[in-house]
Amino acid sequence: MATFPNAAVPQVGILVLEDDPQNSGALKQILDSEGWRVRIVPDVPMLHAELKTGEYSLLIANIALIGVKSPTFQVLRELAGVAAEEGGRLRILFVVPEISGSELVGQLEISHLPYVMRPFHLHDFLEKVSDLLVEIKAIEGPLRMTRYEFGEARKKKKAASRTTSMFASRDSYSYTEEEIAEYERAESEASRSRRSKPRSNLGDPRS
């Protein structure tokens, strides 16, 4: 089969179900900064229309707009349950507003579905997004969190967190010298590992 070295790598498609403009705007800014293609939908009918296109690797859904007893939730649970080895191409991360209570969280945990509580901390959110994308091989490896704590990306994402209640109010960007040193050690070890390992297909990240 012919290969085309100069062909563009397809962008990772992320669909976001959120009806709050501030929250959706902050999410879009953060995910856009990774070079991912982000589409915001404010309601369930638009969600179904976009899912039919098959263009997305990840859905980030405000569970309050769906509930856990609706047909839409059942569909999403089935889609999320298809393993990558069996052809699963979509992963789903549910966002649970703090005021929604424990009922939604309990159902998500029973169904073994990934979720984040809102307000959440930026690095925790990005780690979960990264893990889900790695699981279906939409990206090659997990994002290194040192990238988010320093430089322009940090400034942009910190600015986004000030414009919405989606992110936790405490300063999640302050670290001790020991924590910074730990990040640097982890980055150095990961870099050495990448140089020493032969290139091969990724195994199941859940194993």
C-alpha positions as a LaTeX table, in Angstrom:
\begin{tabular}{lrrr}
\hline
Residue & $x$ (\AA) & $y$ (\AA) & $z$ (\AA) \\
\hline
Met1 & 0.00 & 0.00 & 0.00 \\
Ala2 & 1.42 & 3.36 & $-1.00$ \\
Thr3 & 2.32 & 5.85 & 1.69 \\
Phe4 & 2.35 & 9.60 & 1.49 \\
Pro5 & 4.92 & 11.08 & 3.89 \\
Asn6 & 3.67 & 14.61 & 3.39 \\
Ala7 & 0.02 & 13.81 & 4.06 \\
Ala8 & $-1.44$ & 15.79 & 6.96 \\
Val9 & $-2.17$ & 13.87 & 10.16 \\
Pro10 & $-5.94$ & 13.99 & 10.83 \\
Gln11 & $-6.89$ & 16.21 & 13.73 \\
Val12 & $-8.35$ & 14.62 & 16.83 \\
Gly13 & $-12.05$ & 15.45 & 16.90 \\
Ile14 & $-13.62$ & 16.30 & 20.25 \\
Leu15 & $-17.34$ & 16.87 & 20.72 \\
Val16 & $-18.54$ & 18.84 & 23.75 \\
Leu17 & $-22.11$ & 18.81 & 25.04 \\
Glu18 & $-22.51$ & 21.96 & 27.13 \\
Asp19 & $-25.23$ & 24.63 & 27.16 \\
Asp20 & $-23.40$ & 27.20 & 29.29 \\
Pro21 & $-21.49$ & 29.60 & 26.99 \\
Gln22 & $-18.81$ & 30.40 & 29.56 \\
Asn23 & $-18.10$ & 26.76 & 30.34 \\
Ser24 & $-18.11$ & 25.68 & 26.72 \\
Gly25 & $-15.92$ & 28.62 & 25.74 \\
Ala26 & $-13.32$ & 27.75 & 28.37 \\
Leu27 & $-13.26$ & 24.11 & 27.31 \\
Lys28 & $-12.89$ & 25.03 & 23.66 \\
Gln29 & $-10.00$ & 27.37 & 24.38 \\
Ile30 & $-8.15$ & 24.70 & 26.36 \\
Leu31 & $-8.72$ & 21.88 & 23.87 \\
Asp32 & $-8.02$ & 24.12 & 20.87 \\
Ser33 & $-4.59$ & 24.88 & 22.33 \\
Glu34 & $-3.66$ & 21.22 & 21.80 \\
Gly35 & $-4.45$ & 21.48 & 18.09 \\
Trp36 & $-7.57$ & 19.35 & 18.44 \\
Arg37 & $-10.73$ & 20.04 & 16.43 \\
Val38 & $-13.49$ & 20.98 & 18.88 \\
Arg39 & $-17.24$ & 21.19 & 18.21 \\
Ile40 & $-19.65$ & 22.52 & 20.84 \\
Val41 & $-23.30$ & 21.41 & 20.88 \\
Pro42 & $-25.80$ & 22.85 & 23.38 \\
Asp43 & $-28.50$ & 20.17 & 23.31 \\
Val44 & $-29.19$ & 16.46 & 22.85 \\
Pro45 & $-30.67$ & 16.59 & 19.31 \\
Met46 & $-27.53$ & 18.30 & 18.01 \\
Leu47 & $-25.43$ & 15.78 & 19.93 \\
His48 & $-27.08$ & 12.87 & 18.13 \\
Ala49 & $-26.65$ & 14.57 & 14.76 \\
Glu50 & $-22.92$ & 15.06 & 15.33 \\
Leu51 & $-22.37$ & 11.56 & 16.67 \\
Lys52 & $-23.81$ & 10.10 & 13.47 \\
Thr53 & $-20.96$ & 11.65 & 11.50 \\
Gly54 & $-18.42$ & 9.38 & 13.20 \\
Glu55 & $-15.87$ & 12.20 & 13.14 \\
Tyr56 & $-15.09$ & 12.32 & 16.85 \\
Ser57 & $-12.72$ & 10.41 & 19.11 \\
Leu58 & $-13.96$ & 11.90 & 22.39 \\
Leu59 & $-17.24$ & 13.24 & 23.74 \\
Ile60 & $-17.16$ & 15.49 & 26.80 \\
Ala61 & $-20.74$ & 15.62 & 28.05 \\
Asn62 & $-22.45$ & 17.56 & 30.81 \\
Ile63 & $-24.39$ & 14.72 & 32.42 \\
Ala64 & $-27.00$ & 17.17 & 33.75 \\
Leu65 & $-28.19$ & 17.68 & 30.14 \\
Ile66 & $-28.71$ & 13.95 & 29.66 \\
Gly67 & $-29.52$ & 12.35 & 33.00 \\
Val68 & $-28.88$ & 8.69 & 33.75 \\
Lys69 & $-32.33$ & 7.34 & 32.85 \\
Ser70 & $-32.66$ & 8.70 & 29.34 \\
Pro71 & $-32.31$ & 6.75 & 26.07 \\
Thr72 & $-29.37$ & 9.01 & 25.21 \\
Phe73 & $-27.47$ & 7.90 & 28.31 \\
Gln74 & $-28.07$ & 4.26 & 27.40 \\
Val75 & $-26.72$ & 4.87 & 23.89 \\
Leu76 & $-23.62$ & 6.63 & 25.23 \\
Arg77 & $-23.01$ & 3.89 & 27.76 \\
Glu78 & $-23.08$ & 1.28 & 25.00 \\
Leu79 & $-20.74$ & 3.32 & 22.78 \\
Ala80 & $-18.29$ & 3.84 & 25.63 \\
Gly81 & $-18.30$ & 0.13 & 26.42 \\
Val82 & $-16.95$ & $-1.01$ & 23.05 \\
Ala83 & $-13.27$ & $-1.83$ & 23.50 \\
Ala84 & $-10.75$ & $-0.45$ & 21.05 \\
Glu85 & $-9.80$ & $-4.02$ & 20.07 \\
Glu86 & $-13.42$ & $-4.62$ & 19.09 \\
Gly87 & $-13.65$ & $-1.50$ & 16.93 \\
Gly88 & $-14.49$ & 1.10 & 19.58 \\
Arg89 & $-13.57$ & 4.55 & 18.25 \\
Leu90 & $-15.31$ & 6.87 & 20.71 \\
Arg91 & $-14.56$ & 7.55 & 24.35 \\
Ile92 & $-16.80$ & 9.57 & 26.64 \\
Leu93 & $-15.94$ & 11.76 & 29.62 \\
Phe94 & $-18.91$ & 12.94 & 31.67 \\
Val95 & $-18.83$ & 16.27 & 33.49 \\
Val96 & $-20.86$ & 16.22 & 36.72 \\
Pro97 & $-21.87$ & 19.63 & 38.11 \\
Glu98 & $-21.30$ & 19.85 & 41.85 \\
Ile99 & $-24.97$ & 20.65 & 42.53 \\
Ser100 & $-26.14$ & 17.45 & 40.82 \\
Gly101 & $-25.52$ & 15.38 & 43.93 \\
Ser102 & $-24.32$ & 11.81 & 44.38 \\
Glu103 & $-27.04$ & 10.00 & 42.40 \\
Leu104 & $-25.42$ & 10.76 & 39.04 \\
Val105 & $-21.95$ & 9.88 & 40.29 \\
Gly106 & $-23.21$ & 6.59 & 41.70 \\
Gln107 & $-24.76$ & 5.57 & 38.40 \\
Leu108 & $-21.61$ & 6.51 & 36.47 \\
Glu109 & $-19.48$ & 4.45 & 38.82 \\
Ile110 & $-21.82$ & 1.46 & 38.59 \\
Ser111 & $-21.57$ & 1.70 & 34.80 \\
His112 & $-17.76$ & 2.09 & 34.97 \\
Leu113 & $-17.92$ & 5.35 & 33.03 \\
Pro114 & $-15.21$ & 8.03 & 33.43 \\
Tyr115 & $-16.25$ & 11.38 & 34.86 \\
Val116 & $-14.95$ & 14.58 & 36.41 \\
Met117 & $-16.68$ & 16.68 & 39.04 \\
Arg118 & $-17.15$ & 20.36 & 38.27 \\
Pro119 & $-15.47$ & 22.56 & 39.34 \\
Phe120 & $-12.39$ & 20.52 & 38.55 \\
His121 & $-8.66$ & 21.14 & 38.39 \\
Leu122 & $-7.23$ & 21.67 & 34.95 \\
His123 & $-4.39$ & 19.15 & 35.12 \\
Asp124 & $-6.72$ & 16.39 & 36.37 \\
Phe125 & $-9.12$ & 17.09 & 33.52 \\
Leu126 & $-6.39$ & 17.03 & 30.87 \\
Glu127 & $-4.93$ & 13.82 & 32.24 \\
Lys128 & $-8.30$ & 12.08 & 31.90 \\
Val129 & $-8.78$ & 13.44 & 28.38 \\
Ser130 & $-5.28$ & 12.26 & 27.47 \\
Asp131 & $-5.80$ & 8.76 & 28.89 \\
Leu132 & $-9.04$ & 8.28 & 26.97 \\
Leu133 & $-7.48$ & 9.40 & 23.69 \\
Val134 & $-4.50$ & 7.09 & 24.21 \\
Glu135 & $-6.89$ & 4.20 & 24.89 \\
Ile136 & $-8.26$ & 4.35 & 21.33 \\
Lys137 & $-4.88$ & 5.38 & 19.88 \\
Ala138 & $-6.13$ & 8.80 & 18.81 \\
Ile139 & $-2.85$ & 10.18 & 20.22 \\
Glu140 & 0.44 & 8.33 & 20.60 \\
Gly141 & 1.05 & 8.90 & 24.29 \\
Pro142 & $-0.21$ & 10.75 & 27.37 \\
Leu143 & 0.29 & 14.48 & 27.57 \\
Arg144 & 3.25 & 15.53 & 29.72 \\
Met145 & 1.84 & 17.77 & 32.40 \\
Thr146 & 4.99 & 19.88 & 32.61 \\
Arg147 & 3.80 & 21.49 & 29.38 \\
Tyr148 & 0.77 & 22.88 & 31.19 \\
Glu149 & 2.52 & 24.39 & 34.15 \\
Phe150 & 4.97 & 26.59 & 32.28 \\
Gly151 & 5.04 & 28.94 & 29.27 \\
Glu152 & 2.33 & 30.43 & 27.11 \\
Ala153 & 0.00 & 27.41 & 27.30 \\
Arg154 & $-0.10$ & 27.82 & 31.07 \\
Lys155 & $-0.98$ & 31.52 & 30.76 \\
Lys156 & $-3.79$ & 30.85 & 28.28 \\
Lys157 & $-5.34$ & 28.11 & 30.36 \\
Lys158 & $-5.04$ & 30.06 & 33.59 \\
Ala159 & $-6.82$ & 32.97 & 31.89 \\
Ala160 & $-9.59$ & 30.61 & 30.80 \\
Ser161 & $-10.05$ & 29.39 & 34.35 \\
Arg162 & $-10.68$ & 32.94 & 35.55 \\
Thr163 & $-13.62$ & 33.39 & 33.18 \\
Thr164 & $-15.74$ & 30.48 & 34.36 \\
Ser165 & $-16.77$ & 28.53 & 37.44 \\
Met166 & $-15.93$ & 25.29 & 35.62 \\
Phe167 & $-12.49$ & 25.17 & 37.22 \\
Ala168 & $-11.70$ & 24.94 & 40.91 \\
Ser169 & $-11.27$ & 28.29 & 42.59 \\
Arg170 & $-8.01$ & 27.58 & 44.39 \\
Asp171 & $-4.79$ & 28.28 & 42.48 \\
Ser172 & $-4.04$ & 24.91 & 40.87 \\
Tyr173 & $-0.94$ & 26.28 & 39.19 \\
Ser174 & 1.24 & 26.83 & 42.26 \\
Tyr175 & 3.76 & 24.10 & 43.02 \\
Thr176 & 6.51 & 23.62 & 45.56 \\
Glu177 & 10.13 & 23.19 & 44.49 \\
Glu178 & 9.82 & 19.48 & 45.31 \\
Glu179 & 6.79 & 19.10 & 43.02 \\
Ile180 & 8.52 & 20.94 & 40.18 \\
Ala181 & 11.59 & 18.72 & 40.62 \\
Glu182 & 9.35 & 15.65 & 40.46 \\
Tyr183 & 7.80 & 16.86 & 37.19 \\
Glu184 & 11.28 & 17.40 & 35.76 \\
Arg185 & 12.42 & 13.92 & 36.82 \\
Ala186 & 9.33 & 12.33 & 35.27 \\
Glu187 & 9.87 & 14.23 & 32.02 \\
Ser188 & 13.53 & 13.23 & 31.90 \\
Glu189 & 12.74 & 9.56 & 32.53 \\
Ala190 & 10.00 & 9.57 & 29.87 \\
Ser191 & 12.39 & 11.15 & 27.36 \\
Arg192 & 15.07 & 8.51 & 28.03 \\
Ser193 & 12.46 & 5.75 & 27.74 \\
Arg194 & 11.25 & 7.04 & 24.37 \\
Arg195 & 14.83 & 7.11 & 23.03 \\
Ser196 & 15.66 & 3.59 & 24.23 \\
Lys197 & 12.47 & 1.77 & 23.22 \\
Pro198 & 12.11 & 0.34 & 19.69 \\
Arg199 & 9.09 & 1.61 & 17.78 \\
Ser200 & 6.17 & $-0.80$ & 18.07 \\
Asn201 & 2.41 & $-0.87$ & 18.15 \\
Leu202 & 0.88 & 0.35 & 21.38 \\
Gly203 & $-0.60$ & $-2.30$ & 23.60 \\
Asp204 & $-3.81$ & $-2.00$ & 25.52 \\
Pro205 & $-3.20$ & 0.92 & 27.94 \\
Arg206 & $-5.61$ & $-0.63$ & 30.42 \\
Ser207 & $-3.57$ & $-3.80$ & 30.84 \\
\hline
\end{tabular}
